[in-house]
Amino acid sequence: MDNLKMQCPDAASENVAKVAALFPHCVTEQIGKNGKPELAIDFDKLRIELGDKIAEDTRERYQFTWPQKRLALDLANKSTNMTLRPVREGSVDFDNTENLYIEVIILKCLRCLETRIAGR
């Protein structure tokens, strides 16, 4: 437990960096919420680069959606300093088992779990 990272990475920034690596001319800068310049994707340029391989809302397609889905995706991509910690006294044979029982509703904790499983 001493080697735990105490902050999950900012997935949105990581995704911008990945797009920048593939399409460097589709990246620009904008002033972020903290008042400092940050990288941003120029979607007009990215649309030109991708041509007709873009699924627009005007096309029919299958999708899974719910109220406030955009907010949930936004929260899932933000950095958080929350972490999951085991409760030894509530666990069964904690030191000898490799099974995990996780009960959580909080989206930020799920983000941490996803990060931990992915080995980031």
SEROPA-131599 format. One record per residue: y, z, x of N, C-alpha, C, O in turn; residue number from 1; residue in one letter. Coordinates in steps of 0.1 Angstrom, whole numbers, plus 5000, padded with zeros to 4 digits. Layout:
ATOM    n_y    n_z    n_x   ca_y   ca_z   ca_x    c_y    c_z    c_x    o_y    o_z    o_x     i   aa
ATOM      Y      Z      X      Y      Z      X      Y      Z      X      Y      Z      X   NUM    a
...
REM end
This chain:
ATOM    n_y    n_z    n_x   ca_y   ca_z   ca_x    c_y    c_z    c_x    o_y    o_z    o_x     i   aa
ATOM   4988   5000   5008   5000   5000   5000   5013   5000   5009   5023   4997   5004     1    m
ATOM   5011   5004   5021   5023   5004   5030   5028   4990   5033   5040   4988   5037     2    d
ATOM   5020   4980   5032   5024   4966   5035   5030   4958   5023   5032   4946   5024     3    n
ATOM   5032   4965   5012   5037   4959   5000   5051   4954   5002   5060   4961   5008     4    l
ATOM   5054   4942   4998   5068   4937   4998   5075   4943   4986   5069   4943   4975     5    k
ATOM   5086   4948   4988   5093   4955   4977   5102   4946   4969   5110   4952   4961     6    m
ATOM   5101   4933   4971   5109   4924   4963   5102   4911   4961   5097   4906   4971     7    q
ATOM   5101   4906   4949   5095   4893   4946   5106   4882   4949   5117   4885   4947     8    c
ATOM   5101   4871   4954   5111   4860   4958   5117   4854   4945   5112   4856   4934     9    p
ATOM   5128   4848   4947   5136   4841   4937   5129   4827   4935   5132   4818   4943    10    d
ATOM   5121   4826   4925   5114   4813   4923   5123   4801   4921   5119   4790   4925    11    a
ATOM   5134   4803   4914   5143   4792   4912   5148   4787   4925   5149   4774   4927    12    a
ATOM   5152   4795   4934   5157   4791   4947   5146   4784   4955   5149   4774   4962    13    s
ATOM   5134   4789   4954   5123   4783   4961   5120   4769   4955   5118   4760   4963    14    e
ATOM   5122   4767   4942   5119   4754   4936   5130   4744   4940   5128   4732   4942    15    n
ATOM   5143   4749   4941   5154   4740   4946   5151   4736   4960   5153   4724   4963    16    v
ATOM   5146   4745   4968   5143   4741   4982   5132   4731   4983   5132   4722   4991    17    a
ATOM   5122   4732   4974   5111   4722   4974   5116   4708   4969   5113   4698   4975    18    k
ATOM   5125   4708   4959   5131   4695   4955   5139   4690   4966   5139   4677   4968    19    v
ATOM   5147   4698   4973   5155   4694   4984   5147   4687   4995   5151   4678   5001    20    a
ATOM   5135   4693   4997   5127   4687   5008   5122   4673   5004   5120   4665   5012    21    a
ATOM   5119   4671   4991   5114   4658   4986   5125   4648   4984   5124   4636   4987    22    l
ATOM   5136   4653   4979   5147   4644   4975   5161   4650   4980   5169   4656   4972    23    f
ATOM   5163   4650   4993   5175   4656   4999   5188   4651   4993   5198   4659   4993    24    p
ATOM   5189   4639   4989   5202   4633   4984   5204   4637   4970   5214   4634   4964    25    h
ATOM   5195   4644   4964   5196   4649   4950   5201   4664   4949   5201   4670   4939    26    c
ATOM   5204   4669   4961   5209   4683   4962   5224   4683   4965   5229   4676   4973    27    v
ATOM   5230   4693   4958   5245   4695   4960   5247   4710   4961   5238   4718   4961    28    t
ATOM   5260   4713   4963   5263   4727   4963   5272   4731   4951   5279   4722   4946    29    e
ATOM   5271   4743   4947   5280   4748   4936   5283   4763   4939   5276   4769   4947    30    q
ATOM   5293   4768   4933   5296   4782   4935   5288   4790   4926   5288   4788   4914    31    i
ATOM   5280   4800   4932   5271   4808   4924   5278   4820   4917   5290   4821   4919    32    g
ATOM   5270   4828   4910   5276   4839   4903   5282   4850   4912   5291   4857   4909    33    k
ATOM   5277   4850   4925   5283   4859   4935   5295   4854   4942   5301   4860   4951    34    n
ATOM   5300   4842   4938   5312   4836   4944   5309   4828   4957   5318   4823   4963    35    g
ATOM   5297   4827   4961   5293   4820   4973   5286   4807   4970   5280   4805   4959    36    k
ATOM   5288   4797   4979   5281   4784   4977   5266   4786   4977   5260   4793   4984    37    p
ATOM   5259   4778   4968   5245   4778   4967   5240   4764   4964   5248   4756   4959    38    e
ATOM   5228   4761   4968   5222   4747   4965   5220   4746   4950   5216   4756   4944    39    l
ATOM   5221   4734   4946   5218   4731   4932   5213   4716   4931   5216   4708   4940    40    a
ATOM   5206   4713   4921   5200   4700   4919   5209   4691   4911   5214   4696   4900    41    i
ATOM   5212   4679   4915   5220   4670   4908   5210   4661   4899   5204   4652   4904    42    d
ATOM   5209   4665   4887   5198   4659   4878   5201   4644   4876   5192   4637   4873    43    f
ATOM   5213   4640   4876   5216   4626   4874   5210   4618   4885   5204   4607   4883    44    d
ATOM   5212   4622   4897   5206   4616   4909   5191   4616   4909   5184   4607   4912    45    k
ATOM   5186   4628   4904   5171   4630   4904   5165   4621   4893   5154   4615   4895    46    l
ATOM   5172   4619   4882   5167   4610   4871   5166   4595   4877   5157   4588   4874    47    r
ATOM   5177   4591   4884   5177   4578   4890   5165   4576   4899   5158   4566   4900    48    i
ATOM   5162   4587   4907   5151   4586   4917   5138   4585   4911   5129   4579   4916    49    e
ATOM   5136   4592   4899   5123   4593   4892   5121   4581   4883   5110   4579   4878    50    l
ATOM   5132   4574   4880   5130   4562   4871   5126   4565   4857   5131   4575   4851    51    g
ATOM   5116   4558   4853   5111   4560   4839   5100   4571   4838   5093   4571   4828    52    d
ATOM   5098   4579   4848   5087   4589   4848   5092   4603   4843   5087   4613   4847    53    k
ATOM   5102   4603   4835   5108   4615   4829   5105   4616   4815   5107   4607   4807    54    i
ATOM   5100   4628   4811   5097   4631   4797   5110   4637   4790   5113   4648   4793    55    a
ATOM   5116   4629   4782   5129   4633   4775   5125   4640   4762   5114   4637   4757    56    e
ATOM   5134   4647   4756   5131   4654   4744   5130   4644   4732   5125   4648   4722    57    d
ATOM   5135   4632   4734   5134   4622   4723   5120   4616   4722   5117   4610   4711    58    t
ATOM   5112   4618   4732   5098   4613   4731   5089   4623   4724   5091   4635   4726    59    r
ATOM   5079   4619   4717   5069   4628   4711   5060   4632   4722   5055   4624   4730    60    e
ATOM   5057   4645   4722   5047   4651   4732   5043   4664   4727   5049   4671   4720    61    r
ATOM   5031   4668   4732   5026   4681   4729   5033   4692   4738   5035   4689   4750    62    y
ATOM   5036   4703   4732   5042   4713   4740   5040   4727   4733   5039   4727   4721    63    q
ATOM   5039   4737   4741   5038   4751   4735   5052   4757   4737   5057   4758   4748    64    f
ATOM   5057   4762   4726   5071   4767   4726   5072   4779   4717   5063   4782   4708    65    t
ATOM   5082   4787   4719   5085   4799   4711   5100   4802   4711   5107   4797   4720    66    w
ATOM   5105   4810   4702   5119   4814   4703   5122   4821   4716   5114   4830   4721    67    p
ATOM   5133   4818   4722   5137   4823   4735   5128   4820   4747   5128   4827   4757    68    q
ATOM   5121   4809   4746   5113   4804   4757   5121   4801   4769   5117   4805   4781    69    k
ATOM   5133   4795   4768   5142   4792   4779   5146   4805   4786   5146   4806   4799    70    r
ATOM   5149   4816   4779   5153   4829   4784   5141   4834   4792   5143   4840   4803    71    l
ATOM   5129   4833   4786   5117   4839   4793   5114   4831   4806   5111   4838   4816    72    a
ATOM   5116   4818   4807   5114   4811   4819   5125   4814   4829   5122   4815   4841    73    l
ATOM   5137   4816   4824   5148   4821   4833   5145   4834   4840   5146   4836   4852    74    d
ATOM   5140   4844   4832   5137   4857   4837   5125   4856   4846   5124   4864   4856    75    l
ATOM   5115   4848   4843   5103   4847   4852   5107   4841   4865   5099   4844   4875    76    a
ATOM   5117   4834   4867   5121   4827   4879   5130   4835   4888   5133   4832   4899    77    n
ATOM   5136   4846   4882   5145   4854   4890   5138   4864   4899   5127   4869   4896    78    k
ATOM   5145   4867   4910   5140   4877   4919   5140   4891   4913   5149   4894   4905    79    s
ATOM   5131   4899   4917   5131   4913   4912   5126   4922   4923   5118   4918   4931    80    t
ATOM   5130   4934   4923   5125   4944   4933   5115   4954   4926   5112   4964   4932    81    n
ATOM   5111   4950   4914   5100   4959   4908   5087   4956   4915   5085   4945   4920    82    m
ATOM   5078   4965   4915   5065   4963   4920   5055   4971   4912   5058   4980   4905    83    t
ATOM   5042   4966   4913   5032   4973   4906   5025   4983   4915   5023   4980   4927    84    l
ATOM   5023   4995   4910   5017   5006   4918   5005   5012   4911   5006   5014   4898    85    r
ATOM   4995   5014   4918   4983   5020   4911   4985   5035   4908   4993   5042   4914    86    p
ATOM   4979   5039   4897   4979   5053   4894   4965   5058   4897   4955   5057   4889    87    v
ATOM   4963   5065   4908   4950   5069   4913   4944   5079   4904   4932   5078   4901    88    r
ATOM   4951   5088   4899   4945   5099   4890   4941   5093   4877   4933   5099   4870    89    e
ATOM   4946   5082   4872   4942   5075   4860   4931   5065   4862   4927   5059   4852    90    g
ATOM   4928   5062   4874   4918   5052   4878   4904   5057   4879   4902   5069   4882    91    s
ATOM   4894   5049   4878   4880   5052   4879   4876   5047   4893   4875   5035   4895    92    v
ATOM   4872   5056   4902   4867   5053   4915   4876   5043   4922   4871   5032   4927    93    d
ATOM   4889   5046   4923   4899   5037   4928   4896   5032   4942   4898   5021   4945    94    f
ATOM   4891   5041   4951   4889   5037   4965   4877   5029   4968   4876   5022   4978    95    d
ATOM   4867   5028   4958   4855   5021   4961   4853   5009   4952   4844   5001   4954    96    n
ATOM   4861   5007   4942   4860   4995   4933   4869   4984   4937   4880   4987   4943    97    t
ATOM   4866   4972   4934   4875   4960   4937   4880   4955   4923   4886   4945   4923    98    e
ATOM   4878   4962   4913   4883   4958   4900   4896   4964   4897   4899   4975   4901    99    n
ATOM   4904   4956   4890   4918   4961   4886   4919   4960   4871   4914   4951   4865   100    l
ATOM   4925   4970   4865   4928   4971   4851   4943   4971   4851   4949   4980   4856   101    y
ATOM   4949   4961   4844   4964   4960   4844   4968   4959   4830   4963   4951   4822   102    i
ATOM   4977   4968   4826   4983   4968   4812   4998   4968   4814   5004   4977   4819   103    e
ATOM   5004   4957   4810   5018   4955   4812   5024   4945   4802   5017   4936   4798   104    v
ATOM   5036   4948   4798   5043   4939   4789   5055   4933   4796   5059   4922   4792   105    i
ATOM   5061   4940   4805   5073   4936   4811   5072   4923   4820   5063   4923   4829   106    i
ATOM   5080   4913   4816   5079   4900   4823   5081   4901   4838   5075   4894   4845   107    l
ATOM   5090   4910   4843   5093   4911   4857   5080   4916   4864   5078   4912   4875   108    k
ATOM   5073   4925   4858   5061   4930   4864   5050   4919   4865   5043   4918   4875   109    c
ATOM   5050   4911   4855   5040   4899   4855   5044   4890   4866   5036   4884   4873   110    l
ATOM   5057   4888   4869   5062   4880   4880   5057   4885   4893   5053   4878   4902   111    r
ATOM   5058   4899   4895   5054   4905   4907   5039   4903   4909   5034   4900   4920   112    c
ATOM   5031   4904   4898   5017   4902   4899   5013   4888   4903   5005   4886   4911   113    l
ATOM   5020   4878   4897   5018   4864   4900   5021   4862   4915   5014   4854   4922   114    e
ATOM   5032   4868   4920   5036   4866   4934   5025   4872   4943   5021   4866   4953   115    t
ATOM   5020   4884   4939   5010   4891   4947   4997   4883   4948   4991   4882   4959   116    r
ATOM   4993   4877   4937   4980   4870   4936   4982   4857   4944   4972   4853   4951   117    i
ATOM   4994   4851   4944   4996   4838   4951   4997   4841   4966   4997   4831   4974   118    a
ATOM   4998   4854   4970   4999   4857   4984   5012   4854   4991   5013   4852   5003   119    g
ATOM   5023   4855   4983   5036   4852   4989   5041   4865   4995   5052   4865   5001   120    r
REM end
